[in-house]
Amino acid sequence: METGKLGKKTVEADAQRLMLGIIVLPGFTLSALSLFLDPFRLAADDKDKSRQIRCGWKICTLTGLSVESSSGMAVEPTAPIGALDDCDYVVVVGGVLPHYRPGQNTLIEVLKRADRHNKNVIGLCTAAFIVAEAGLLEDRNCCVNWFHREDFLQLFDGFTADTTSLFHRSGRHFTCAGGLGAASLALSIIQAEISEELARKSASILMFPFELMTSEQPALSFNGVRSPMIRKAIRIFEETLEDPLAMADVARRLGISTRQMERGFRLGLGKTAFQVREELRVQRAKELLTTSGSSLLEVAVASGFTDTRSMNRSFMRQNQNLPRSYRNTR
């Protein structure tokens, strides 16, 4: 597709129009829809006219009826599901996990048909689960929100849950964790299919730093950390908490030496990498102790400790009450 350019020519004479077909599912998140669509709306026309000139979009539902979002706001379809055949990208917007049901054959067939017709398929938020289920991810790697990681891995054996990237490309298809990732993915497509100038324009109007487009998801813990290396290391700690890696293996994943990693932690947090991971283990154990009926040994193992004795020692090093006292507060 030719790159669009801004200049003295009329907008209508610019690039060939890019078409998006968007399927909203019951319980979809408004943020995923709006953060993905608004960058295209802003890139589609000059000034603030919002005409669908450089790119256009069609909103569809599987039933042809309105669909209610997770917040209760309903969205009406603007085109029938068959209109997806005329689109370059087929985008599915999911939402709260209870609405995801494996085996949605109608939707899966829609996505497989799009794939057979060489369309680009995108799964936003939990719709990434659908794209994985449809077998469209060549590398079996799916971008999901850290909040849904365990749910995804329980459903899809042999897949990798990418909780670090804002979005992930697998061949012609994309998965995205939602939130700011939806805006990042939209801007990336605009940059590739239309022009970087218009991608930057959209980002600027939305007050979204263009440089964040290829950034990573914020880590669950230590959100104030600015160092990309530390954030990625913490993400690895969180993902492997139950079966922890040796620090040398963590450093290897980061592409640096163990010494460089430890120096980064000391400079950035004033703590060793081991101390930070131990804090995460204790935090996980406290959550399990107060919210589950698991035994102390089960909690210890699920939090990455070898036994209850090692868990007790970690709690003491963190100046916490002994684990049993948290169980007694239930």
Rosetta blueprint (number, residue, H / E / L):
1 M L
2 E L
3 T L
4 G L
5 K L
6 L L
7 G L
8 K L
9 K L
10 T L
11 V H
12 E H
13 A H
14 D L
15 A L
16 Q L
17 R L
18 L E
19 M E
20 L E
21 G E
22 I E
23 I E
24 V E
25 L L
26 P L
27 G L
28 F E
29 T L
30 L H
31 S H
32 A H
33 L H
34 S H
35 L H
36 F H
37 L H
38 D H
39 P H
40 F H
41 R H
42 L H
43 A H
44 A H
45 D L
46 D L
47 K L
48 D L
49 K L
50 S L
51 R L
52 Q L
53 I L
54 R L
55 C E
56 G E
57 W E
58 K E
59 I E
60 C E
61 T L
62 L L
63 T L
64 G L
65 L L
66 S L
67 V E
68 E E
69 S L
70 S L
71 S L
72 G L
73 M L
74 A E
75 V E
76 E L
77 P L
78 T L
79 A L
80 P L
81 I H
82 G H
83 A H
84 L H
85 D H
86 D H
87 C L
88 D L
89 Y E
90 V E
91 V E
92 V E
93 V E
94 G L
95 G E
96 V L
97 L H
98 P H
99 H H
100 Y L
101 R L
102 P L
103 G L
104 Q L
105 N H
106 T H
107 L H
108 I H
109 E H
110 V H
111 L H
112 K H
113 R H
114 A H
115 D H
116 R H
117 H L
118 N L
119 K L
120 N E
121 V E
122 I E
123 G E
124 L E
125 C L
126 T L
127 A H
128 A H
129 F H
130 I H
131 V H
132 A H
133 E H
134 A L
135 G L
136 L L
137 L L
138 E L
139 D L
140 R L
141 N E
142 C E
143 C E
144 V L
145 N L
146 W H
147 F H
148 H H
149 R H
150 E H
151 D H
152 F H
153 L H
154 Q H
155 L H
156 F L
157 D L
158 G L
159 F L
160 T E
161 A E
162 D E
163 T L
164 T L
165 S E
166 L L
167 F E
168 H E
169 R E
170 S E
171 G L
172 R L
173 H E
174 F E
175 T E
176 C E
177 A L
178 G L
179 G L
180 L H
181 G H
182 A H
183 A H
184 S H
185 L H
186 A H
187 L H
188 S H
189 I H
190 I H
191 Q H
192 A H
193 E H
194 I L
195 S L
196 E H
197 E H
198 L H
199 A H
200 R H
201 K H
202 S H
203 A H
204 S H
205 I H
206 L L
207 M L
208 F L
209 P L
210 F H
211 E H
212 L H
213 M H
214 T H
215 S L
216 E E
217 Q L
218 P L
219 A L
220 L L
221 S L
222 F L
223 N L
224 G L
225 V L
226 R L
227 S L
228 P H
229 M H
230 I H
231 R H
232 K H
233 A H
234 I H
235 R H
236 I H
237 F H
238 E H
239 E H
240 T L
241 L L
242 E L
243 D L
244 P L
245 L L
246 A L
247 M H
248 A H
249 D H
250 V H
251 A H
252 R H
253 R H
254 L H
255 G L
256 I L
257 S L
258 T H
259 R H
260 Q H
261 M H
262 E H
263 R H
264 G H
265 F H
266 R H
267 L H
268 G H
269 L H
270 G L
271 K L
272 T L
273 A H
274 F H
275 Q H
276 V H
277 R H
278 E H
279 E H
280 L H
281 R H
282 V H
283 Q H
284 R H
285 A H
286 K H
287 E H
288 L H
289 L H
290 T H
291 T H
292 S L
293 G L
294 S L
295 S L
296 L H
297 L H
298 E H
299 V H
300 A H
301 V H
302 A H
303 S L
304 G L
305 F L
306 T L
307 D L
308 T H
309 R H
310 S H
311 M H
312 N H
313 R H
314 S H
315 F H
316 M H
317 R H
318 Q L
319 N L
320 Q L
321 N L
322 L L
323 P H
324 R H
325 S H
326 Y H
327 R H
328 N H
329 T L
330 R L
